[in-house]
Amino acid sequence: MSTGGTVGTRRDRDGKLPAGYRPPGGGQGTPAASDAPTYGAPTPPIPADQAVSGQMQVVESLKAAVEALQRRLAAQEQTNESLT
């Protein structure tokens, strides 16, 4: 039968960890955002012409994919017609 206690946990009844408790791994708990390492300034935004260039490459590759699918569809339709 359960007595309502928190068996198997390290928390007291008020939800606080016991004094001197260290989480596994030896850390100090969840680090604050200010503790996060900084690796320099934030990355600058890419120039508009580079963004447009990247988008144009995507457009070109999509066009090529559509053309390839159209060729495959035409070949499949010819095959189907020859079978009927």
C-alpha distance (Angstrom), angle and dihedral (degrees) to the residues before:
residue distance angle dihedral
M1 . . .
S2 3.75 . .
T3 3.77 119.5 .
G4 3.79 93.1 -162.1
G5 3.79 92.9 -106.2
T6 3.77 127.0 130.6
V7 3.76 100.6 -108.6
G8 3.80 114.5 -169.5
T9 3.80 97.5 16.0
R10 3.78 130.3 107.2
R11 3.78 95.1 -139.6
D12 3.78 124.3 104.5
R13 3.78 121.0 -133.2
D14 3.82 91.2 -87.5
G15 3.82 91.4 57.6
K16 3.80 96.0 -109.8
L17 3.77 123.5 127.3
P18 3.81 117.3 -113.1
A19 3.79 117.1 -94.2
G20 3.79 111.8 -87.1
Y21 3.82 94.3 17.8
R22 3.80 113.3 152.6
P23 3.79 119.4 -165.5
P24 3.81 117.9 -123.6
G25 3.78 112.3 -78.9
G26 3.78 94.1 37.7
G27 3.79 95.3 -93.1
Q28 3.75 124.9 142.3
G29 3.79 94.7 -122.2
T30 3.77 125.6 -96.8
P31 3.80 110.2 -4.3
A32 3.77 119.4 -128.4
A33 3.80 118.3 -111.7
S34 3.80 88.6 -110.7
D35 3.82 88.4 60.1
A36 3.80 92.0 61.3
P37 3.78 113.7 110.7
T38 3.76 116.3 -106.5
Y39 3.77 118.1 -143.8
G40 3.77 98.9 -168.0
A41 3.75 133.1 -72.6
P42 3.78 120.4 -20.0
T43 3.76 114.2 -87.2
P44 3.78 111.4 -90.2
P45 3.79 117.9 -119.5
I46 3.77 115.2 -95.8
P47 3.79 115.2 -104.1
A48 3.80 116.2 -98.5
D49 3.80 93.7 -115.2
Q50 3.81 91.0 56.0
A51 3.80 90.7 48.7
V52 3.80 91.2 50.4
S53 3.79 90.7 46.7
G54 3.79 90.4 53.4
Q55 3.79 91.3 48.4
M56 3.80 90.9 49.8
Q57 3.81 89.9 53.4
V58 3.80 89.4 53.2
V59 3.81 90.9 48.7
E60 3.80 91.6 50.1
S61 3.80 92.9 49.3
L62 3.82 90.9 48.5
K63 3.80 90.6 50.2
A64 3.80 90.2 51.3
A65 3.81 90.5 49.3
V66 3.82 91.5 50.6
E67 3.80 91.5 49.5
A68 3.82 90.9 50.0
L69 3.81 90.8 50.3
Q70 3.80 90.8 48.8
R71 3.81 90.2 53.0
R72 3.79 91.2 48.9
L73 3.79 91.2 48.5
A74 3.81 91.8 50.3
A75 3.81 90.6 49.9
Q76 3.81 91.0 48.2
E77 3.81 91.4 49.8
Q78 3.82 90.8 50.9
T79 3.80 89.7 50.1
N80 3.79 91.7 49.6
E81 3.82 91.8 49.3
S82 3.78 92.0 50.7
L83 3.82 90.7 52.3
T84 3.80 94.4 54.6
